[in-house]
Each structure stands twice: as C-alpha cells, then as structure tokens.
Amino acid sequence: MCTLLAQLEGTRLQRTPPMQTNRDLNPLLLIIDHQETSVRSLESVLRPKGHVILKASTGHQALDLTTKVSPDAILVAQSLPDFDGVDLIRRLTREATVRATTPILLTAGTTLGKAERLEALGAGAWDILDQPLDATELILKLDTFVRAKQEIDRVRDQGLTDPATGFYNVRGVLKRAKELNADSARAGRPLACVALGWPSQDEADTLGGDEGQFTERVSAALQAVTRTSDTLGFLSDGEFVVVAPGTNSDGAVRLADRILEELASEARGSEALADLTASVRAGFYSVSSPGETSPEDMLLRATMALRRAQQDDGSFRVRAYDA
C-alpha cells in the first residue's frame, strides 16, 4: 500500500513528457519471399518511400533475423521453401521481437478463398495482399500500420508501460484514467477500476507456485475477458488493474468474477497453479458521476478494496471500496 501511495504521490508532481513523433524515422521492413522478382518489385515500390528493407528467402532465415532485430512491419509470402506462409506467421507472433503491435501482411501468390483468408487472419496476419499488388494501396496500408506501431513504441519508450506484460504501469494507467474520466463525464457514463492481487512471492513459494508464470496467466486472462475500451495496468508491487468505462458497481463485480473464472479455467491440470489461483482476490471502486473523483483516488480506493479482500480469510473474493 505504501509503495503504491508513494507512486501516486509522485505522479502528481510529474509532467507528462512532450509528445514526440516517430514519423520521421525510416520504417524497418522485413520481406520474407524466395521469389527474387517479387522481392525486387516490392523493393522498387518501398525503397523510394524511405523504407529500410531486410530480406529473408526462407522461414528459418526470417526466424533467425527476428531474434536480432525488431521490424516495424513484415511481409510474408504465401509459400516458402521450408514453411507455409500462414504457419510462419503463427511462429513469428511468438517471437519476442515481434510484438502484437507489429503489422504482419501475407502476400498471396494466388487468389485465396474465404476459408484460407480467415485462416491467415486467425494466425495473426493484419491483412492479405492479393496479386497483382496495387502499389498505392500497399504504401497507404503500410503507412497507417507502421504509424500506429511506432506510436505505441513511443508510448512504451516514454515509460508508460510495463516491459514484461506490455500493460500500462502506474503512470500510464493514471494518464489513461484521466482521459477516460473526462470522456465518461462528458457522456454521463459510470467508470470503474478493478484491482487484482495474489500472494507475495514467499506465500506463492509456500503454495508451490511460480509468480512469474502466474503473472503470464493473469495477463492472458485479462486479455481474454476485457474489452478493447478497457485499460489494463500492471503495478510495480505485482498487482493488476482494469479501468473500465461504462461500468457500474454490478458490472465491476461481473468483470472481476469473469477474470477469476478465466484464471480458474486456465489453472486446471496444475495443482500448484490452482492453489495460487484460489488465493487471488479483487477489489473495485465505481463512480456514477466521473469527474467528482480524481484518477489517483479511484486507483487508490480500488487497491484499498483489494487489501480488504485479501484480509478477509477467504470470506469474499471480490470486495467493493467501503469508506
């Protein structure tokens, strides 16, 4: 509690760094294709627009390259000597340097049917480029995708996100909470903050769990049940928060229950994780009239509710803030 309070007090004294744009940076593009004519055709379109090109003629070369560099976008041929393009996309999305924000486009050698297109999109492709390629369309799509990716990188570089989870840190959560608070006040919608926590590392060891692995499980559960409009945060003292616009007290309880149910589902088959999951608690604070409570107070009250849930000896897994 003291750690979080100190961080919250610190944020009141800090100014948000000035906005900086990455649009003047030359995007690094990885083209994965063994057809030399196709590669040359892409290069002739992309190099004049300032793209820096890396090339790989096989899937294994591409996987090796992505252990060393973090491209701004990747173009994958539908068919490669050692990989099916869709299978390679699945592999690439698991690489540490290929974040979820990295655009991956499949360049189709033939016209794909609906089932094939859905499979590619399900594997992680952002878009599918049919032959013959339209140079103007390709440039416009890449410009949009890369700009979005670099903007997210800029936010990460400013120190608003946690590098391990990719979620916002305390500063990032407060910045987004202020924006959501203002939007909710204008729209007359409620706003809720849900905090989740589990035992300390010593307690986790006693239960036979791995806190690092469990952090990954909680991250996955949050991504599975929350909406794109929700803001996800990971605090330095090992707690997660969700700032959920349009969510009242009943909705906050349902959200917390869904997260806990998803965690329980993921822990099936592992006794250690099941024990650790059973020890997770949640606290929340919801306001029907945003603007009357500061984002700092909202976050603090949600974590205070979490503390009370952790002290209940299992009576309540989800607690509301009670002044």
C-alpha positions as CSV (number, residue, x, y, z in Angstrom):
1,M,0.0,0.0,0.0
2,C,2.8,2.4,0.9
3,T,4.6,1.6,-2.3
4,L,1.5,2.4,-4.4
5,L,0.8,5.5,-2.4
6,A,4.3,6.8,-2.9
7,Q,4.0,6.2,-6.7
8,L,0.6,8.0,-6.8
9,E,2.0,11.0,-4.9
10,G,5.0,11.1,-7.3
11,T,2.8,11.2,-10.3
12,R,1.1,14.4,-9.0
13,L,4.4,16.1,-9.3
14,Q,5.4,14.8,-12.7
15,R,4.5,16.3,-16.0
16,T,3.8,14.0,-18.9
17,P,6.7,14.1,-21.4
18,P,6.1,16.2,-24.5
19,M,4.7,14.3,-27.5
20,Q,7.3,13.1,-29.9
21,T,6.6,11.6,-33.2
22,N,8.4,8.7,-34.9
23,R,7.0,9.6,-38.4
24,D,10.5,10.9,-39.4
25,L,12.1,7.5,-38.7
26,N,12.6,5.2,-41.7
27,P,10.5,2.1,-41.1
28,L,12.4,-1.2,-41.0
29,L,10.6,-3.7,-43.2
30,L,11.2,-7.4,-43.3
31,I,10.3,-9.1,-46.6
32,I,10.1,-12.9,-46.5
33,D,10.0,-14.3,-50.0
34,H,12.2,-16.7,-52.1
35,Q,10.9,-15.3,-55.4
36,E,13.5,-12.7,-56.5
37,T,11.2,-11.0,-59.0
38,S,8.6,-10.4,-56.2
39,V,11.2,-9.1,-53.8
40,R,12.6,-6.7,-56.4
41,S,9.1,-5.5,-57.3
42,L,8.4,-4.7,-53.6
43,E,11.7,-3.0,-53.2
44,S,11.1,-0.8,-56.2
45,V,7.9,0.5,-54.5
46,L,9.0,0.7,-50.9
47,R,12.6,2.0,-51.0
48,P,11.7,5.3,-52.7
49,K,9.2,5.9,-49.8
50,G,12.0,5.6,-47.3
51,H,11.6,2.0,-46.1
52,V,14.7,0.2,-45.0
53,I,14.5,-3.3,-46.4
54,L,15.6,-6.6,-44.8
55,K,15.2,-9.8,-46.8
56,A,14.8,-13.4,-46.0
57,S,14.3,-16.2,-48.5
58,T,13.2,-18.9,-46.1
59,G,11.2,-19.1,-42.9
60,H,14.2,-20.2,-40.9
61,Q,16.2,-17.2,-42.1
62,A,13.4,-14.9,-41.0
63,L,13.1,-16.5,-37.6
64,D,16.8,-16.1,-37.1
65,L,16.6,-12.4,-38.2
66,T,13.8,-11.6,-35.8
67,T,16.0,-12.8,-32.8
68,K,18.3,-9.9,-33.7
69,V,16.1,-7.1,-34.9
70,S,12.6,-5.8,-34.3
71,P,11.0,-4.9,-37.6
72,D,8.3,-2.2,-38.0
73,A,6.4,-4.4,-40.4
74,I,6.7,-7.9,-42.0
75,L,5.6,-9.1,-45.5
76,V,5.3,-12.9,-45.7
77,A,4.9,-14.8,-49.0
78,Q,2.1,-17.4,-49.0
79,S,4.5,-20.2,-50.0
80,L,8.2,-20.6,-48.9
81,P,10.7,-23.5,-49.5
82,D,10.6,-24.5,-45.8
83,F,7.4,-23.1,-44.5
84,D,3.7,-22.4,-45.4
85,G,3.3,-18.7,-45.0
86,V,0.4,-19.0,-42.6
87,D,2.4,-21.4,-40.4
88,L,5.3,-19.0,-40.4
89,I,3.0,-16.1,-39.3
90,R,2.0,-18.2,-36.3
91,R,5.7,-18.8,-35.4
92,L,6.6,-15.1,-35.9
93,T,3.8,-13.9,-33.5
94,R,5.6,-15.9,-30.7
95,E,8.9,-14.2,-31.2
96,A,9.9,-11.7,-28.5
97,T,10.9,-9.0,-31.1
98,V,7.7,-9.4,-33.0
99,R,5.2,-7.7,-30.7
100,A,1.5,-7.9,-31.0
101,T,1.7,-4.3,-32.4
102,T,4.0,-5.4,-35.3
103,P,2.0,-5.5,-38.6
104,I,2.3,-8.8,-40.5
105,L,0.9,-8.9,-44.0
106,L,0.5,-12.1,-46.2
107,T,1.4,-11.7,-49.9
108,A,-0.8,-14.2,-51.7
109,G,0.6,-15.8,-54.8
110,T,-3.0,-16.8,-55.9
111,T,-6.4,-15.6,-55.0
112,L,-7.4,-17.0,-51.6
113,G,-10.8,-18.4,-50.8
114,K,-12.8,-17.2,-47.7
115,A,-11.6,-20.1,-45.6
116,E,-7.9,-19.5,-46.5
117,R,-8.2,-15.8,-45.8
118,L,-9.9,-16.4,-42.4
119,E,-7.1,-18.9,-41.5
120,A,-4.4,-16.3,-42.3
121,L,-6.2,-13.6,-40.3
122,G,-6.7,-16.1,-37.4
123,A,-2.9,-16.9,-37.5
124,G,-2.1,-13.2,-36.9
125,A,-2.0,-11.6,-40.3
126,W,-3.2,-8.0,-40.3
127,D,-4.1,-8.0,-44.0
128,I,-3.8,-10.1,-47.1
129,L,-2.3,-8.6,-50.3
130,D,-3.6,-10.1,-53.5
131,Q,-1.8,-10.3,-56.8
132,P,-1.2,-8.2,-58.7
133,L,-0.2,-5.8,-56.0
134,D,-1.5,-2.3,-56.1
135,A,1.5,-0.1,-55.2
136,T,-0.5,2.9,-53.9
137,E,-2.7,0.7,-51.7
138,L,0.3,-1.1,-50.3
139,I,2.0,2.2,-49.4
140,L,-1.1,3.6,-47.8
141,K,-1.7,0.5,-45.7
142,L,1.9,0.2,-44.5
143,D,2.0,3.9,-43.7
144,T,-1.1,3.5,-41.5
145,F,0.0,0.3,-39.8
146,V,3.6,1.4,-39.2
147,R,2.5,4.8,-37.8
148,A,0.2,3.0,-35.3
149,K,3.0,0.6,-34.3
150,Q,5.6,3.4,-33.9
151,E,3.2,5.4,-31.8
152,I,2.7,2.5,-29.4
153,D,6.5,2.1,-29.3
154,R,6.8,5.8,-28.5
155,V,4.4,5.4,-25.5
156,R,6.4,2.4,-24.3
157,D,9.7,4.3,-24.6
158,Q,8.3,7.2,-22.6
159,G,8.0,4.8,-19.7
160,L,4.2,4.4,-19.6
161,T,4.1,0.6,-19.9
162,D,5.5,-2.4,-18.1
163,P,8.0,-4.1,-20.3
164,A,7.2,-7.6,-19.0
165,T,3.5,-7.6,-19.6
166,G,3.0,-4.8,-22.1
167,F,0.3,-3.3,-19.9
168,Y,0.4,0.3,-18.6
169,N,2.4,1.0,-15.4
170,V,1.1,3.3,-12.7
171,R,1.9,6.5,-14.7
172,G,0.3,5.0,-17.8
173,V,-2.8,3.9,-16.0
174,L,-3.3,7.3,-14.5
175,K,-2.8,9.1,-17.8
176,R,-5.4,6.8,-19.5
177,A,-7.7,7.1,-16.4
178,K,-7.7,10.9,-16.7
179,E,-8.7,10.6,-20.4
180,L,-11.4,8.0,-19.6
181,N,-12.6,10.1,-16.7
182,A,-13.1,13.1,-18.9
183,D,-14.8,11.1,-21.6
184,S,-17.2,9.4,-19.1
185,A,-18.0,12.7,-17.5
186,R,-19.0,14.2,-20.9
187,A,-21.1,11.2,-21.8
188,G,-22.6,10.8,-18.4
189,R,-21.4,7.2,-18.1
190,P,-20.1,5.4,-15.0
191,L,-16.5,4.4,-14.6
192,A,-15.0,1.6,-12.6
193,C,-11.5,0.5,-11.5
194,V,-10.9,-3.2,-10.6
195,A,-7.7,-4.3,-8.8
196,L,-6.4,-7.9,-8.6
197,G,-3.7,-9.3,-6.5
198,W,-2.3,-12.6,-5.3
199,P,0.1,-13.7,-2.5
200,S,3.6,-12.4,-2.1
201,Q,6.5,-14.4,-3.6
202,D,7.1,-16.1,-0.2
203,E,3.5,-17.1,0.0
204,A,3.5,-18.3,-3.6
205,D,6.5,-20.4,-2.9
206,T,4.7,-21.9,0.1
207,L,1.8,-22.8,-2.3
208,G,4.2,-24.3,-4.8
209,G,3.5,-21.7,-7.4
210,D,5.7,-19.7,-9.8
211,E,4.8,-16.0,-9.6
212,G,6.4,-15.2,-12.9
213,Q,4.4,-17.9,-14.6
214,F,1.3,-16.8,-12.8
215,T,1.8,-13.2,-13.9
216,E,1.6,-14.5,-17.5
217,R,-1.6,-16.4,-16.7
218,V,-3.2,-13.3,-15.2
219,S,-2.2,-11.3,-18.2
220,A,-3.7,-13.8,-20.6
221,A,-6.9,-14.0,-18.6
222,L,-7.3,-10.2,-18.6
223,Q,-6.8,-10.0,-22.3
224,A,-9.3,-12.8,-22.8
225,V,-12.2,-11.2,-20.9
226,T,-11.7,-7.5,-21.1
227,R,-12.9,-5.1,-23.9
228,T,-10.7,-3.1,-26.2
229,S,-12.0,0.0,-24.5
230,D,-10.7,-1.1,-21.1
231,T,-7.3,0.0,-19.8
232,L,-5.1,-2.7,-18.4
233,G,-2.3,-1.9,-15.9
234,F,0.4,-3.8,-14.0
235,L,1.7,-2.1,-10.9
236,S,5.3,-2.5,-9.6
237,D,4.1,-4.3,-6.5
238,G,2.7,-7.1,-8.6
239,E,-0.9,-6.1,-8.9
240,F,-3.1,-5.7,-11.9
241,V,-5.8,-3.1,-12.5
242,V,-8.5,-2.6,-15.1
243,V,-10.1,0.8,-15.7
244,A,-13.5,0.0,-17.4
245,P,-15.6,2.8,-18.9
246,G,-19.3,2.5,-18.9
247,T,-19.1,0.0,-15.9
248,N,-21.1,0.5,-12.7
249,S,-20.7,-1.5,-9.5
250,D,-22.7,-4.5,-10.7
251,G,-20.6,-4.5,-13.9
252,A,-17.4,-4.3,-11.9
253,V,-18.4,-7.4,-9.9
254,R,-19.2,-9.3,-13.1
255,L,-15.9,-8.3,-14.6
256,A,-14.0,-9.4,-11.5
257,D,-15.9,-12.7,-11.5
258,R,-15.2,-13.3,-15.2
259,I,-11.4,-12.8,-14.7
260,L,-11.3,-15.1,-11.7
261,E,-13.3,-17.8,-13.6
262,E,-10.9,-17.5,-16.6
263,L,-8.0,-17.9,-14.2
264,A,-9.5,-21.0,-12.7
265,S,-10.1,-22.4,-16.1
266,E,-6.5,-21.8,-17.2
267,A,-5.2,-23.4,-13.9
268,R,-7.0,-26.7,-14.5
269,G,-4.5,-29.6,-14.6
270,S,-1.9,-27.9,-12.4
271,E,-2.4,-28.3,-8.6
272,A,0.1,-25.6,-7.8
273,L,-1.5,-23.0,-10.1
274,A,-4.9,-24.0,-8.9
275,D,-3.9,-23.3,-5.3
276,L,-2.3,-20.0,-6.3
277,T,-5.4,-19.0,-8.4
278,A,-7.7,-19.7,-5.4
279,S,-5.8,-17.2,-3.4
280,V,-6.4,-14.3,-5.9
281,R,-8.6,-11.5,-4.7
282,A,-10.2,-8.5,-6.3
283,G,-11.3,-5.1,-5.2
284,F,-13.1,-2.4,-7.1
285,Y,-14.3,1.2,-6.9
286,S,-17.0,2.6,-9.2
287,V,-18.3,6.1,-9.7
288,S,-21.6,7.0,-11.4
289,S,-20.5,10.6,-11.9
290,P,-16.9,10.7,-13.2
291,G,-15.1,13.9,-12.6
292,E,-16.0,14.1,-8.9
293,T,-13.2,11.7,-8.1
294,S,-9.6,12.0,-9.3
295,P,-8.0,9.1,-11.1
296,E,-5.4,8.9,-8.3
297,D,-8.2,8.4,-5.7
298,M,-10.0,5.9,-7.9
299,L,-6.9,3.7,-8.2
300,L,-6.1,4.0,-4.6
301,R,-9.6,3.1,-3.4
302,A,-9.7,0.1,-5.7
303,T,-6.4,-1.2,-4.2
304,M,-7.7,-0.4,-0.7
305,A,-10.7,-2.6,-1.5
306,L,-8.3,-5.3,-2.7
307,R,-6.4,-5.2,0.6
308,R,-9.6,-5.7,2.5
309,A,-10.5,-8.7,0.3
310,Q,-7.0,-10.1,1.0
311,Q,-7.6,-9.8,4.7
312,D,-11.0,-11.5,4.7
313,D,-9.6,-15.0,5.1
314,G,-11.5,-16.2,2.1
315,S,-14.9,-14.8,3.1
316,F,-15.1,-12.6,0.0
317,R,-13.0,-12.9,-3.2
318,V,-14.3,-9.6,-4.5
319,R,-14.8,-6.5,-2.4
320,A,-16.1,-3.1,-3.1
321,Y,-14.4,0.0,-1.6
322,D,-16.1,1.0,1.6
323,A,-15.1,4.3,3.2
